[in-house]
Amino acid sequence: MLCSWTSGRTPNLSGVRKRRYTLHILNSDGLMFQCDKSPSSCQFPVLPEMTFYNISVVVNNSLGEERESYAFNITHRVFPVLKNMVVVPDSLHAEVYWTLDGNFTGLQLVCQITMEPINTTIELQCVGLECVRTLSVCVQQLQPSSQYSTRGRCAVQHNSWSSWSTTHTFSTEPLVTLDVWRRIEENHHNRRIRVLWRTFSSSSHSSVEVYEVCVQQQDESRVCLNVTELQANFTVGGGVFNVSVRACTHTGLSLPSSITVPAQKTAPNTKQKRIEGNADGFLLIWSGLSSATCGYTIEWCMMGNLGVCELQWRKVSANQTSLFHSASEFKVGCRYTFNIYSCHSDGHQIHERHIGYLKEQKPLQAPDVYLSPGVSSHSITLEWSFDEENPTHPGFITGYTLTIHTEPNNTQGVKNVTVDDPHCKSVTIEGLCESQRYTLHLAACTKAGCGPESVYTVITLPKNHTLVLKVVIPLLVLIGCCCCMWSYRNTVRGIVVDVFIFPKHHNMKMMELDDDVYKVSEEIGALAVEECENCDVEIMEQDVHLRSFSDPGSDNEVLMTATNLTYLLLSNTPEHAKSSSGYVIYTSSR
């Protein structure tokens, strides 16, 4: 409590003769306080459970002493002071919060809050414990996007008011707030800008009739159009463009929301990072940039890389380098790409790209195996094709697994081969048996497991040295025989000539027969009449065995015998004609 007085004539004494002030609380058993800090005021603490005070101020020096007394009720002298005033504005109203310095338990307080420039005063009364906590009032009938100032004061039991607090200035929120973003599709000649925005309304009466979208390049006129949807498309050049959007409501236009489209540049090498979600969601963490003065924007597609992209975005401040996305917004087995843009004075630039799944699942596709694998007697080289970078896969492809069975229905694989490199599309299996049928099962794998299999059956070749022996040995035998018979080449040649070649001095001509048998007989002389030459033949009968003609392969010993035969031997040769000798033919009978 502060007690002040008027000291009268200015004192001119110093040292031991100067004035000394003391304050006595007469109704408190002689409690006294020294007042050395100021010659015109003195502070003393409020005594617990004491509301009525009888005080006396005593001043003395070397010349004498003077006293002045004063009695009062403390509740009539309290002036509450407003502290920590805070205003939370909305579009049509504002909440004003403040606290009081002191303990006013058991006292009835009244406070006033004024609002300018509408010249509105609101009173708030509180009793007891209500005055201890933070106090607040709601000021209604404000205008959106407007500036106001407020201040307050309080009193105890309608006694004297305290001084007005410091003026607090604030602005109400716009009736409709727009959050604007863009997506750029570039080609060699121009760029297609897709401008998107979201609407945040602070009042149920703020129905938007139309949106005004304006595009302006530096030092050029502005082009505007009205749309009813939440997006607009523009085709622009390679310079810097400024895009602004504002909503038109029945109460007027909202404040414009702007975004800068940067100049067309060569696409930088964006840093890519694989991330993994969990049951709670995605946690994105990126490196900060000192040049990102206006924060960061994170964009992604709601359906991931499947189907039509429903673009989403979220903006954070420049001092924030992490963002958490709840799992309720995402699906398992769907790849999401988060593009992180840094905001600069000349627009947003791509900073990092994070790719990941909330939860990976097994692949849905099987690799395509080539129809002609490399096969030998002891190994098989298998090649396949598979698009491991396809964003529709339900997980990151980590590699492939190959199982080799000796029989199609044999569940026990004789060999298991794992390919850890997802970009490797061939593998060689060694240590196989010759002329053996093998069934190959090939599948792509993710962190969650392996997907469907491609089945291929192949038979290994026989060993090469066995085939060589089967061909070379007969060839060597043939060559050896040829070498051995080389010294007898003339003899062999004669035999071959005699067997396969007709003698040169023998001429053979096929007889030509005429159709007329008579002419043929004339040509061969069959009917020519010649002189018959004869000789005497004496027939003698004698038992003599004749040579018989037998068939070696028959049981009949004698095929033919001569008996009682008379032969007339003719000869047309001159030697036979001159001979007087005859022939005797013996006959016999059996």
HUGIZI-V534588 format. One line per field, one symbol per residue. ss: DSSP state (2 for helix, 1 for strand, 0 for the rest). burial: # if it has 9 or more other C-alpha atoms within 8 Angstrom, else .. Layout:
BEGIN
ss->???
burial->???
END
This chain:
BEGIN
ss->01110000000000222001111110000011110000001110000000011111111110011111111112220000011111111000011111110000000111111111000111111112222000111110000000111111111100000000000111100001111111111100001111111111100000011111111110000011111000111111000011111111100110001111100000000011111100001111100000000001111110000000001111110000011111222000001111111111001111111111100000000001100001100001111110000000000000111111100000000011111000000111100000001111111111001111111111100002222222222222222222222222222222222222000000000000000022222222000000000000111110000000000000000000000000000000022222000011111000
burial->................##########........#.....##..........#########..........######.#####.#.#.############....#.##########.....#...###..##.#..#.#..#####.##########..###..#..#.#############.......########...##...#.##########.........#...##.......##########....##########............###..###........###############..#...#....#..#....##..###############.##################..##.##..#.###########.......##############......#..#..#..#..#...#..#.#####################....#####...#............................###.....................###...........##.#.#..........##.......#..#..............#.......####..
END
